Amino acid sequence: MNETDLIIGIQNGDPDAFTKLYELYKNKAVRTAYLITGNRTSAEDVAQEAFVKCYLEIGKLQNPERFRTWFYRLLVRTAWRYAEIEKRNVPVEDVFEDSKPSGVKSTEQVYLDAETSSILFEQIRKLDKKKRTTVMLFYYSELSTKEIAQVMGCLEGTVKSRLHFARKILKSNLEILKMKEDGYYEKAGCESVL
């Protein structure tokens, strides 16, 4: 049964279809919500609330092929609301573990991968809400720019622009961190600037 068939099944009152749809989207929903809120507990609450809204409103969805963008719109708006309420930093957990390639890695490599993910995630969290959400949806939820535009209610060109500027900001910030780590500023006599 494909996603469209599940949506039609749900709209026709099939409770098993919603369970299957939930299983298909639950991990992606929690991960996306976490990437926006930065809090695991809130992410689970956001996902749960989004699924409740989905269940209650899916009958209004006229085009089952548009479910993915419709659902992510519910999820993102709910996550934004939670993030605004919390407005705090929390420790980073490893939400990327299912996206890492499998295989045997050395302990050092596992540590370096975790450290890199943590640094990158912290830099992404510093982006403004719209750029951060765009990056999360594009890279971690694997939505297309067209789908992100539909989720966020903007033009596709706006999404591309946000991605472009977010990449520039991230690259610049990561280069500065690398230079700090390498002691570049101390060697150049610029300690007071930092």
C-alpha positions as CSV (number, residue, x, y, z in Angstrom):
1,M,0.0,0.0,0.0
2,N,1.5,3.3,-1.0
3,E,1.1,6.6,0.8
4,T,-1.7,7.9,-1.4
5,D,-3.7,4.7,-0.8
6,L,-3.1,5.1,3.0
7,I,-4.5,8.6,2.9
8,I,-7.6,7.5,0.9
9,G,-8.0,4.6,3.4
10,I,-7.9,7.0,6.4
11,Q,-10.4,9.3,4.7
12,N,-12.6,6.3,4.2
13,G,-12.4,5.4,7.9
14,D,-9.7,2.7,7.9
15,P,-8.0,2.9,11.3
16,D,-5.2,0.5,10.3
17,A,-4.3,2.9,7.5
18,F,-3.6,5.7,10.0
19,T,-1.4,3.4,12.1
20,K,0.6,2.5,9.0
21,L,1.0,6.2,8.1
22,Y,2.1,7.0,11.6
23,E,4.7,4.3,11.6
24,L,5.9,5.6,8.2
25,Y,6.4,9.2,9.5
26,K,6.9,9.0,13.3
27,N,10.7,8.9,13.3
28,K,11.0,11.6,10.6
29,A,8.5,13.8,12.5
30,V,10.3,13.5,15.8
31,R,13.7,14.2,14.2
32,T,12.4,17.2,12.3
33,A,10.7,18.6,15.4
34,Y,13.9,18.1,17.4
35,L,16.0,19.8,14.8
36,I,13.7,22.9,15.1
37,T,13.1,22.9,18.9
38,G,16.4,21.5,20.1
39,N,14.6,19.6,22.9
40,R,13.9,15.8,22.7
41,T,10.9,15.9,25.0
42,S,9.4,18.9,23.1
43,A,10.1,17.1,19.8
44,E,8.0,14.1,20.9
45,D,5.2,16.5,22.1
46,V,5.3,18.4,18.8
47,A,5.2,15.2,16.7
48,Q,2.3,13.8,18.8
49,E,0.4,17.1,18.5
50,A,1.0,17.1,14.7
51,F,-0.3,13.6,14.4
52,V,-3.4,14.4,16.4
53,K,-4.0,17.5,14.1
54,C,-3.3,15.3,11.1
55,Y,-5.9,12.7,12.3
56,L,-8.5,15.3,13.0
57,E,-8.0,17.3,9.8
58,I,-7.0,14.7,7.2
59,G,-10.5,14.5,5.9
60,K,-10.1,18.0,4.6
61,L,-7.1,17.1,2.5
62,Q,-8.4,17.2,-1.0
63,N,-5.3,16.0,-2.8
64,P,-3.7,12.9,-1.1
65,E,-0.6,13.3,-3.2
66,R,0.1,16.5,-1.3
67,F,0.0,14.8,2.1
68,R,3.8,15.1,2.7
69,T,3.9,18.9,2.4
70,W,0.6,19.3,4.2
71,F,1.8,17.2,7.2
72,Y,5.2,19.0,7.4
73,R,3.4,22.3,7.4
74,L,1.5,21.2,10.5
75,L,4.6,19.8,12.1
76,V,6.8,22.9,11.4
77,R,4.2,25.4,12.6
78,T,3.7,23.4,15.8
79,A,7.5,23.1,16.3
80,W,7.9,26.9,15.8
81,R,5.3,27.5,18.5
82,Y,7.0,25.2,20.9
83,A,10.4,26.7,20.1
84,E,9.1,30.2,20.8
85,I,7.7,29.1,24.1
86,E,10.9,27.5,25.3
87,K,13.6,29.9,24.0
88,R,16.4,28.1,25.7
89,N,19.5,26.0,24.7
90,V,19.6,22.4,25.6
91,P,22.3,19.8,25.2
92,V,22.6,18.2,21.7
93,E,21.7,14.6,21.4
94,D,22.7,12.4,18.5
95,V,19.6,12.6,16.3
96,F,21.6,11.8,13.2
97,E,22.5,8.2,14.1
98,D,20.0,6.6,11.6
99,S,21.5,8.7,8.8
100,K,25.1,7.6,9.4
101,P,26.4,4.8,7.2
102,S,26.6,1.4,8.9
103,G,29.9,-0.4,9.3
104,V,32.6,-0.7,11.8
105,K,34.3,2.5,12.9
106,S,37.1,3.1,15.2
107,T,36.4,4.7,18.6
108,E,38.2,7.8,17.4
109,Q,36.2,8.0,14.2
110,V,32.9,7.6,16.2
111,Y,34.0,10.4,18.5
112,L,35.1,12.7,15.7
113,D,31.8,12.1,13.8
114,A,29.8,12.9,16.9
115,E,31.9,16.0,17.6
116,T,31.4,17.2,14.0
117,S,27.7,16.6,14.1
118,S,27.5,18.5,17.4
119,I,29.4,21.5,16.1
120,L,27.5,21.6,12.9
121,F,24.2,21.3,14.7
122,E,25.1,24.1,17.1
123,Q,25.9,26.4,14.2
124,I,22.6,25.5,12.5
125,R,20.8,26.3,15.7
126,K,22.3,29.8,15.6
127,L,20.6,30.6,12.2
128,D,17.4,32.6,12.3
129,K,14.2,30.5,12.5
130,K,13.4,30.5,8.8
131,K,16.9,29.7,7.6
132,R,17.3,27.0,10.3
133,T,14.0,25.4,9.4
134,T,14.8,25.5,5.7
135,V,18.1,23.8,6.3
136,M,16.5,21.1,8.5
137,L,13.8,20.4,6.0
138,F,16.2,20.2,3.0
139,Y,19.1,18.3,4.5
140,Y,17.6,16.2,7.3
141,S,14.0,15.7,6.2
142,E,15.0,15.5,2.5
143,L,12.2,17.7,1.2
144,S,12.6,19.4,-2.2
145,T,12.8,23.2,-2.4
146,K,9.3,23.1,-4.0
147,E,8.0,21.1,-1.0
148,I,9.7,23.4,1.5
149,A,8.1,26.4,-0.2
150,Q,4.7,24.8,0.2
151,V,5.4,23.9,3.8
152,M,6.6,27.4,4.7
153,G,4.2,29.3,2.6
154,C,6.7,31.1,0.5
155,L,8.1,31.1,-3.1
156,E,10.6,28.4,-4.2
157,G,13.1,31.2,-4.9
158,T,12.9,32.3,-1.3
159,V,13.7,28.8,-0.2
160,K,16.7,28.7,-2.5
161,S,17.9,32.1,-1.3
162,R,17.6,31.0,2.4
163,L,19.6,27.8,1.6
164,H,22.2,29.9,-0.1
165,F,22.7,32.4,2.6
166,A,22.5,29.7,5.3
167,R,25.3,27.8,3.6
168,K,27.4,31.0,3.4
169,I,26.8,31.7,7.1
170,L,27.6,28.1,8.2
171,K,30.7,28.0,6.1
172,S,32.0,31.3,7.5
173,N,31.2,30.3,11.1
174,L,32.8,26.9,10.7
175,E,35.9,28.5,9.2
176,I,36.2,30.9,12.1
177,L,35.8,28.0,14.6
178,K,38.6,26.1,12.7
179,M,40.8,29.1,12.9
180,K,40.2,29.5,16.6
181,E,40.9,25.8,17.1
182,D,44.2,26.1,15.2
183,G,45.2,29.1,17.3
184,Y,45.3,31.4,14.2
185,Y,44.1,34.4,16.2
186,E,46.6,34.0,19.0
187,K,49.5,33.6,16.5
188,A,48.4,36.7,14.7
189,G,48.2,38.7,17.9
190,C,44.4,39.2,17.7
191,E,43.5,37.7,21.1
192,S,41.7,40.9,22.1
193,V,39.3,40.7,19.1
194,L,38.0,37.4,20.3
